[in-house]
């Protein structure tokens, strides 16, 4: 490893303080030494073997996992970067579920729902995550009923503070109307993807190709959504779009489409999952509109790959009285 280069990268981007540098470098050295073993093993599997070791040592904390992520980014090892990103992105969902069930239904209900399962460790490999989430959702639904379960999930289990969406609200307020805002969102999304492709960088966890951009360009519901009356219909961009486009097996296509690390691998393993969990993703997609309009909105899951559909599609119901008069 180019330690001087890695150190410069960390300090130039203000990713670390001096007092944490040596621990960070030591962790990166350990990780690199591990990755050099069994080079025939897929990179993601080697990365997860290492994080499982950190779990056993009770060392799978945010600082260490961020070090692994930054090491992978610095060394341009995209497969490893994606493997670690999957452990961090959305990790808060199960902890937030634990907290909200307790707050809304009491400690007794929460403890029954999580009994014998508990909270997944941060370094748990992605293929093992569905077993920590979906039995909990089944139990929660049995305890409180399907409607209440869906309502709780549709607030999204992600950490999504209003501050994330203030720029979106300002752009909406400055747009001529909601349709002009949607056109702008779409154009900005395509521009973002084109920039990433030109610079050879990932969009979160996936490489961008001309085929990916063309799919986004041709689908009116990806990258902002399409309006019909007071409803915004929005479809997710596939998690690994190029692999999704290249794949012919329908099961694997759904696997490449799914963004959720708590569900994705169950598509391949055949493990039983509760598709109502996709309301968490629906809640993610409505969140910017809630900040724009300053109120809680209703959202529906129309299609989900967990039920065998070819895509994940949502209907976000906007408040009638908040819409511009000229769009009815």
DRENDO-423834 format. One record per residue (C-alpha): residue number from 1; residue in three letters; x, y, z. Coordinates in nm, 2 decimals. Example, Ala and Ser with C-alpha at 12.3 -4.5 7.8 and 13.67 -1.06 7.14 Angstrom:
BEGIN
<atom 1,"ALA",<1.23,-0.45,0.78>>
<atom 2,"SER",<1.37,-0.11,0.71>>
***
This chain:
BEGIN
<atom 1,"UNK",<0.00,0.00,0.00>>
<atom 2,"UNK",<0.12,0.35,-0.08>>
<atom 3,"UNK",<0.09,0.47,0.29>>
<atom 4,"UNK",<0.21,0.82,0.22>>
<atom 5,"UNK",<-0.04,0.86,-0.06>>
<atom 6,"UNK",<-0.32,0.71,0.15>>
<atom 7,"UNK",<-0.23,0.94,0.44>>
<atom 8,"UNK",<-0.23,1.24,0.21>>
<atom 9,"UNK",<-0.57,1.14,0.07>>
<atom 10,"UNK",<-0.71,1.12,0.42>>
<atom 11,"UNK",<-0.58,1.45,0.53>>
<atom 12,"UNK",<-0.65,1.64,0.21>>
<atom 13,"UNK",<-1.02,1.55,0.23>>
<atom 14,"UNK",<-1.03,1.60,0.61>>
<atom 15,"UNK",<-1.14,1.24,0.67>>
<atom 16,"UNK",<-0.93,1.18,0.97>>
<atom 17,"UNK",<-0.76,1.35,1.26>>
<atom 18,"UNK",<-0.40,1.31,1.35>>
<atom 19,"UNK",<-0.47,1.12,1.67>>
<atom 20,"UNK",<-0.65,0.85,1.47>>
<atom 21,"UNK",<-0.40,0.82,1.19>>
<atom 22,"UNK",<-0.19,0.53,1.32>>
<atom 23,"UNK",<-0.49,0.31,1.40>>
<atom 24,"UNK",<-0.63,0.38,1.06>>
<atom 25,"UNK",<-0.31,0.29,0.88>>
<atom 26,"UNK",<-0.27,-0.03,1.10>>
<atom 27,"UNK",<-0.63,-0.14,1.00>>
<atom 28,"UNK",<-0.56,-0.07,0.63>>
<atom 29,"UNK",<-0.24,-0.28,0.65>>
<atom 30,"UNK",<-0.43,-0.57,0.81>>
<atom 31,"UNK",<-0.70,-0.54,0.55>>
<atom 32,"UNK",<-0.45,-0.54,0.26>>
<atom 33,"UNK",<-0.27,-0.84,0.40>>
<atom 34,"UNK",<-0.59,-1.03,0.43>>
<atom 35,"UNK",<-0.70,-0.94,0.07>>
<atom 36,"UNK",<-0.37,-1.07,-0.07>>
<atom 37,"UNK",<-0.46,-1.42,0.06>>
<atom 38,"UNK",<-0.66,-1.66,-0.16>>
<atom 39,"UNK",<-0.67,-1.42,-0.46>>
<atom 40,"UNK",<-0.89,-1.67,-0.65>>
<atom 41,"UNK",<-1.17,-1.60,-0.40>>
<atom 42,"UNK",<-1.40,-1.32,-0.52>>
<atom 43,"UNK",<-1.31,-0.98,-0.38>>
<atom 44,"UNK",<-1.64,-0.92,-0.20>>
<atom 45,"UNK",<-1.61,-1.26,-0.02>>
<atom 46,"UNK",<-1.25,-1.18,0.10>>
<atom 47,"UNK",<-1.37,-0.84,0.23>>
<atom 48,"UNK",<-1.66,-0.99,0.42>>
<atom 49,"UNK",<-1.44,-1.26,0.56>>
<atom 50,"UNK",<-1.23,-0.98,0.71>>
<atom 51,"UNK",<-1.53,-0.79,0.85>>
<atom 52,"UNK",<-1.66,-1.12,1.00>>
<atom 53,"UNK",<-1.33,-1.14,1.19>>
<atom 54,"UNK",<-1.38,-0.79,1.31>>
<atom 55,"UNK",<-1.72,-0.89,1.44>>
<atom 56,"UNK",<-1.56,-1.18,1.63>>
<atom 57,"UNK",<-1.31,-0.94,1.78>>
<atom 58,"UNK",<-1.58,-0.68,1.86>>
<atom 59,"UNK",<-1.39,-0.44,1.64>>
<atom 60,"UNK",<-1.65,-0.38,1.37>>
<atom 61,"UNK",<-1.70,-0.01,1.46>>
<atom 62,"UNK",<-1.77,0.28,1.22>>
<atom 63,"UNK",<-1.41,0.40,1.23>>
<atom 64,"UNK",<-1.27,0.07,1.12>>
<atom 65,"UNK",<-1.53,0.00,0.85>>
<atom 66,"UNK",<-1.49,0.36,0.71>>
<atom 67,"UNK",<-1.11,0.29,0.70>>
<atom 68,"UNK",<-1.18,-0.02,0.48>>
<atom 69,"UNK",<-1.41,0.18,0.26>>
<atom 70,"UNK",<-1.16,0.46,0.21>>
<atom 71,"UNK",<-0.88,0.21,0.15>>
<atom 72,"UNK",<-1.08,0.05,-0.13>>
<atom 73,"UNK",<-1.17,0.39,-0.28>>
<atom 74,"UNK",<-0.80,0.50,-0.27>>
<atom 75,"UNK",<-0.67,0.18,-0.42>>
<atom 76,"UNK",<-0.95,0.19,-0.69>>
<atom 77,"UNK",<-1.08,-0.16,-0.59>>
<atom 78,"UNK",<-1.44,-0.11,-0.68>>
<atom 79,"UNK",<-1.56,-0.47,-0.59>>
<atom 80,"UNK",<-1.42,-0.43,-0.24>>
<atom 81,"UNK",<-1.56,-0.07,-0.21>>
<atom 82,"UNK",<-1.91,-0.20,-0.30>>
<atom 83,"UNK",<-1.88,-0.49,-0.05>>
<atom 84,"UNK",<-1.80,-0.25,0.24>>
<atom 85,"UNK",<-2.05,0.01,0.13>>
<atom 86,"UNK",<-2.32,-0.25,0.15>>
<atom 87,"UNK",<-2.24,-0.30,0.52>>
<atom 88,"UNK",<-2.26,0.08,0.60>>
<atom 89,"UNK",<-2.54,0.20,0.37>>
<atom 90,"UNK",<-2.87,0.15,0.54>>
<atom 91,"UNK",<-2.72,-0.02,0.84>>
<atom 92,"UNK",<-2.92,0.21,1.07>>
<atom 93,"UNK",<-3.25,0.05,0.95>>
<atom 94,"UNK",<-3.27,-0.23,1.20>>
<atom 95,"UNK",<-3.17,-0.02,1.49>>
<atom 96,"UNK",<-3.42,0.24,1.40>>
<atom 97,"UNK",<-3.69,-0.03,1.37>>
<atom 98,"UNK",<-3.60,-0.16,1.72>>
<atom 99,"UNK",<-3.62,0.19,1.86>>
<atom 100,"UNK",<-3.95,0.28,1.69>>
<atom 101,"UNK",<-4.13,-0.04,1.78>>
<atom 102,"UNK",<-4.04,0.02,2.14>>
<atom 103,"UNK",<-4.15,0.38,2.13>>
<atom 104,"UNK",<-4.48,0.30,1.96>>
<atom 105,"UNK",<-4.58,-0.04,2.10>>
<atom 106,"UNK",<-4.38,-0.07,2.42>>
<atom 107,"UNK",<-4.08,-0.27,2.53>>
<atom 108,"UNK",<-4.27,-0.60,2.57>>
<atom 109,"UNK",<-4.38,-0.60,2.20>>
<atom 110,"UNK",<-4.03,-0.49,2.09>>
<atom 111,"UNK",<-3.87,-0.77,2.29>>
<atom 112,"UNK",<-4.10,-1.03,2.15>>
<atom 113,"UNK",<-4.04,-0.91,1.80>>
<atom 114,"UNK",<-3.66,-0.92,1.83>>
<atom 115,"UNK",<-3.64,-1.23,2.06>>
<atom 116,"UNK",<-3.36,-1.46,1.97>>
<atom 117,"UNK",<-3.26,-1.24,1.68>>
<atom 118,"UNK",<-3.13,-0.91,1.82>>
<atom 119,"UNK",<-2.95,-0.65,1.62>>
<atom 120,"UNK",<-2.71,-0.74,1.34>>
<atom 121,"UNK",<-2.35,-0.65,1.39>>
<atom 122,"UNK",<-2.21,-0.38,1.16>>
<atom 123,"UNK",<-1.96,-0.61,1.00>>
<atom 124,"UNK",<-2.22,-0.89,0.92>>
<atom 125,"UNK",<-2.17,-1.00,0.55>>
<atom 126,"UNK",<-2.45,-0.89,0.33>>
<atom 127,"UNK",<-2.58,-1.24,0.24>>
<atom 128,"UNK",<-2.65,-1.30,0.61>>
<atom 129,"UNK",<-2.86,-0.98,0.66>>
<atom 130,"UNK",<-3.21,-1.10,0.55>>
<atom 131,"UNK",<-3.22,-1.35,0.84>>
<atom 132,"UNK",<-3.18,-1.06,1.09>>
<atom 133,"UNK",<-3.46,-0.85,0.93>>
<atom 134,"UNK",<-3.74,-1.05,0.78>>
<atom 135,"UNK",<-3.83,-1.27,1.07>>
<atom 136,"UNK",<-3.86,-0.95,1.27>>
<atom 137,"UNK",<-4.10,-0.80,1.01>>
<atom 138,"UNK",<-4.31,-1.12,1.02>>
<atom 139,"UNK",<-4.33,-1.10,1.40>>
<atom 140,"UNK",<-4.41,-0.73,1.39>>
<atom 141,"UNK",<-4.69,-0.78,1.15>>
<atom 142,"UNK",<-4.83,-1.06,1.36>>
<atom 143,"UNK",<-4.82,-0.84,1.67>>
<atom 144,"UNK",<-4.96,-0.51,1.54>>
<atom 145,"UNK",<-5.14,-0.61,1.21>>
<atom 146,"UNK",<-5.04,-0.56,0.85>>
<atom 147,"UNK",<-5.18,-0.20,0.82>>
<atom 148,"UNK",<-4.98,-0.07,1.12>>
<atom 149,"UNK",<-4.67,-0.25,1.02>>
<atom 150,"UNK",<-4.69,-0.09,0.67>>
<atom 151,"UNK",<-4.76,0.25,0.82>>
<atom 152,"UNK",<-4.45,0.23,1.05>>
<atom 153,"UNK",<-4.22,0.11,0.77>>
<atom 154,"UNK",<-4.35,0.37,0.52>>
<atom 155,"UNK",<-4.19,0.64,0.73>>
<atom 156,"UNK",<-3.86,0.48,0.62>>
<atom 157,"UNK",<-3.61,0.33,0.86>>
<atom 158,"UNK",<-3.33,0.53,0.72>>
<atom 159,"UNK",<-3.18,0.84,0.89>>
<atom 160,"UNK",<-3.32,1.12,0.66>>
<atom 161,"UNK",<-3.32,1.46,0.83>>
<atom 162,"UNK",<-3.49,1.75,0.67>>
<atom 163,"UNK",<-3.15,1.91,0.61>>
<atom 164,"UNK",<-3.08,1.66,0.34>>
<atom 165,"UNK",<-3.36,1.80,0.13>>
<atom 166,"UNK",<-3.35,2.17,0.18>>
<atom 167,"UNK",<-3.19,2.23,-0.16>>
<atom 168,"UNK",<-3.47,2.03,-0.32>>
<atom 169,"UNK",<-3.73,2.24,-0.15>>
<atom 170,"UNK",<-3.56,2.56,-0.26>>
<atom 171,"UNK",<-3.55,2.43,-0.62>>
<atom 172,"UNK",<-3.92,2.34,-0.61>>
<atom 173,"UNK",<-4.01,2.68,-0.48>>
<atom 174,"UNK",<-3.81,2.85,-0.76>>
<atom 175,"UNK",<-3.96,2.63,-1.03>>
<atom 176,"UNK",<-4.25,2.75,-1.25>>
<atom 177,"UNK",<-4.46,2.45,-1.14>>
<atom 178,"UNK",<-4.42,2.09,-1.03>>
<atom 179,"UNK",<-4.38,1.96,-1.38>>
<atom 180,"UNK",<-4.09,2.20,-1.45>>
<atom 181,"UNK",<-3.94,2.08,-1.12>>
<atom 182,"UNK",<-3.96,1.72,-1.23>>
<atom 183,"UNK",<-3.80,1.80,-1.57>>
<atom 184,"UNK",<-3.52,1.98,-1.38>>
<atom 185,"UNK",<-3.46,1.69,-1.14>>
<atom 186,"UNK",<-3.44,1.45,-1.44>>
<atom 187,"UNK",<-3.19,1.66,-1.62>>
<atom 188,"UNK",<-2.98,1.71,-1.31>>
<atom 189,"UNK",<-2.98,1.33,-1.25>>
<atom 190,"UNK",<-2.87,1.25,-1.60>>
<atom 191,"UNK",<-2.60,1.52,-1.58>>
<atom 192,"UNK",<-2.47,1.37,-1.26>>
<atom 193,"UNK",<-2.45,1.02,-1.42>>
<atom 194,"UNK",<-2.27,1.16,-1.73>>
<atom 195,"UNK",<-2.02,1.33,-1.50>>
<atom 196,"UNK",<-1.95,1.01,-1.31>>
<atom 197,"UNK",<-1.92,0.81,-1.63>>
<atom 198,"UNK",<-1.67,1.06,-1.77>>
<atom 199,"UNK",<-1.47,1.06,-1.45>>
<atom 200,"UNK",<-1.48,0.69,-1.41>>
<atom 201,"UNK",<-1.64,0.71,-1.07>>
<atom 202,"UNK",<-1.92,0.50,-0.92>>
<atom 203,"UNK",<-2.28,0.62,-0.86>>
<atom 204,"UNK",<-2.30,0.50,-0.50>>
<atom 205,"UNK",<-2.21,0.13,-0.57>>
<atom 206,"UNK",<-2.24,0.10,-0.95>>
<atom 207,"UNK",<-2.04,0.20,-1.26>>
<atom 208,"UNK",<-2.21,0.41,-1.51>>
<atom 209,"UNK",<-2.21,0.33,-1.88>>
<atom 210,"UNK",<-2.39,0.48,-2.19>>
<atom 211,"UNK",<-2.65,0.19,-2.16>>
<atom 212,"UNK",<-2.72,0.29,-1.80>>
<atom 213,"UNK",<-2.78,0.65,-1.90>>
<atom 214,"UNK",<-3.00,0.55,-2.19>>
<atom 215,"UNK",<-3.22,0.35,-1.96>>
<atom 216,"UNK",<-3.26,0.64,-1.73>>
<atom 217,"UNK",<-3.32,0.88,-2.02>>
<atom 218,"UNK",<-3.59,0.65,-2.16>>
<atom 219,"UNK",<-3.78,0.57,-1.84>>
<atom 220,"UNK",<-3.99,0.88,-1.73>>
<atom 221,"UNK",<-4.02,0.74,-1.37>>
<atom 222,"UNK",<-3.65,0.70,-1.29>>
<atom 223,"UNK",<-3.47,1.00,-1.16>>
<atom 224,"UNK",<-3.75,1.21,-1.02>>
<atom 225,"UNK",<-4.08,1.06,-1.12>>
<atom 226,"UNK",<-4.37,1.12,-1.35>>
<atom 227,"UNK",<-4.68,1.30,-1.24>>
<atom 228,"UNK",<-5.04,1.20,-1.30>>
<atom 229,"UNK",<-5.28,1.44,-1.12>>
<atom 230,"UNK",<-5.16,1.46,-0.76>>
<atom 231,"UNK",<-4.96,1.13,-0.77>>
<atom 232,"UNK",<-4.59,1.10,-0.85>>
<atom 233,"UNK",<-4.50,0.76,-0.99>>
<atom 234,"UNK",<-4.14,0.68,-0.93>>
<atom 235,"UNK",<-3.93,0.37,-1.02>>
<atom 236,"UNK",<-3.59,0.30,-0.87>>
<atom 237,"UNK",<-3.28,0.29,-1.09>>
<atom 238,"UNK",<-3.15,-0.07,-1.07>>
<atom 239,"UNK",<-2.89,-0.12,-0.80>>
<atom 240,"UNK",<-2.64,-0.26,-1.06>>
<atom 241,"UNK",<-2.79,-0.14,-1.38>>
<atom 242,"UNK",<-2.54,-0.27,-1.64>>
<atom 243,"UNK",<-2.54,-0.61,-1.48>>
<atom 244,"UNK",<-2.92,-0.60,-1.48>>
<atom 245,"UNK",<-2.93,-0.50,-1.85>>
<atom 246,"UNK",<-2.68,-0.78,-1.94>>
<atom 247,"UNK",<-2.85,-1.05,-1.74>>
<atom 248,"UNK",<-3.11,-1.29,-1.90>>
<atom 249,"UNK",<-3.21,-1.50,-1.60>>
<atom 250,"UNK",<-3.51,-1.33,-1.44>>
<atom 251,"UNK",<-3.42,-1.42,-1.08>>
<atom 252,"UNK",<-3.07,-1.27,-1.12>>
<atom 253,"UNK",<-3.22,-0.97,-1.29>>
<atom 254,"UNK",<-3.43,-0.90,-0.99>>
<atom 255,"UNK",<-3.13,-0.95,-0.77>>
<atom 256,"UNK",<-2.93,-0.69,-0.96>>
<atom 257,"UNK",<-3.23,-0.46,-0.94>>
<atom 258,"UNK",<-3.28,-0.47,-0.56>>
<atom 259,"UNK",<-3.10,-0.19,-0.36>>
<atom 260,"UNK",<-3.18,-0.33,-0.01>>
<atom 261,"UNK",<-2.89,-0.51,0.16>>
<atom 262,"UNK",<-3.15,-0.65,0.41>>
<atom 263,"UNK",<-3.33,-0.83,0.13>>
<atom 264,"UNK",<-3.13,-0.86,-0.19>>
<atom 265,"UNK",<-2.95,-1.19,-0.12>>
<atom 266,"UNK",<-3.28,-1.36,-0.03>>
<atom 267,"UNK",<-3.38,-1.33,-0.39>>
<atom 268,"UNK",<-3.10,-1.57,-0.49>>
<atom 269,"UNK",<-3.12,-1.80,-0.18>>
<atom 270,"UNK",<-3.49,-1.84,-0.19>>
<atom 271,"UNK",<-3.51,-1.74,0.18>>
<atom 272,"UNK",<-3.86,-1.63,0.28>>
<atom 273,"UNK",<-3.90,-1.25,0.30>>
<atom 274,"UNK",<-4.18,-1.02,0.38>>
<atom 275,"UNK",<-4.23,-0.78,0.08>>
<atom 276,"UNK",<-4.41,-0.53,0.31>>
<atom 277,"UNK",<-4.06,-0.43,0.41>>
<atom 278,"UNK",<-4.03,-0.25,0.08>>
<atom 279,"UNK",<-4.25,0.02,0.23>>
<atom 280,"UNK",<-3.93,0.14,0.39>>
<atom 281,"UNK",<-3.79,0.21,0.04>>
<atom 282,"UNK",<-4.12,0.37,-0.05>>
<atom 283,"UNK",<-4.07,0.60,0.25>>
<atom 284,"UNK",<-3.73,0.69,0.13>>
<atom 285,"UNK",<-3.87,0.80,-0.20>>
<atom 286,"UNK",<-4.14,1.02,-0.06>>
<atom 287,"UNK",<-3.91,1.19,0.19>>
<atom 288,"UNK",<-3.80,1.48,-0.03>>
<atom 289,"UNK",<-4.17,1.56,-0.11>>
<atom 290,"UNK",<-4.25,1.56,0.26>>
<atom 291,"UNK",<-3.98,1.82,0.32>>
<atom 292,"UNK",<-4.10,2.02,0.02>>
<atom 293,"UNK",<-4.46,2.04,0.14>>
<atom 294,"UNK",<-4.39,2.03,0.51>>
<atom 295,"UNK",<-4.62,1.74,0.59>>
<atom 296,"UNK",<-4.64,1.36,0.61>>
<atom 297,"UNK",<-4.75,1.21,0.28>>
<atom 298,"UNK",<-4.90,0.87,0.18>>
<atom 299,"UNK",<-4.71,0.63,-0.04>>
<atom 300,"UNK",<-4.79,0.29,-0.20>>
<atom 301,"UNK",<-4.57,0.01,-0.31>>
<atom 302,"UNK",<-4.71,-0.07,-0.66>>
<atom 303,"UNK",<-4.44,-0.32,-0.77>>
<atom 304,"UNK",<-4.14,-0.49,-0.60>>
<atom 305,"UNK",<-3.89,-0.74,-0.71>>
<atom 306,"UNK",<-3.94,-0.92,-0.38>>
<atom 307,"UNK",<-4.28,-1.03,-0.52>>
<atom 308,"UNK",<-4.14,-1.13,-0.86>>
<atom 309,"UNK",<-4.20,-0.80,-1.03>>
<atom 310,"UNK",<-3.95,-0.67,-1.28>>
<atom 311,"UNK",<-3.90,-0.34,-1.10>>
<atom 312,"UNK",<-3.97,-0.15,-0.77>>
<atom 313,"UNK",<-4.23,0.12,-0.83>>
<atom 314,"UNK",<-4.40,0.36,-0.59>>
<atom 315,"UNK",<-4.70,0.60,-0.59>>
<atom 316,"UNK",<-4.64,0.91,-0.38>>
<atom 317,"UNK",<-4.96,1.10,-0.31>>
<atom 318,"UNK",<-4.91,1.47,-0.29>>
<atom 319,"UNK",<-5.15,1.71,-0.11>>
<atom 320,"UNK",<-5.41,1.85,-0.34>>
<atom 321,"UNK",<-5.41,2.19,-0.18>>
<atom 322,"UNK",<-5.03,2.22,-0.21>>
<atom 323,"UNK",<-5.01,2.18,-0.58>>
<atom 324,"UNK",<-5.00,2.47,-0.82>>
<atom 325,"UNK",<-5.34,2.56,-0.96>>
<atom 326,"UNK",<-5.24,2.51,-1.32>>
<atom 327,"UNK",<-5.15,2.14,-1.30>>
<atom 328,"UNK",<-5.48,1.98,-1.23>>
***
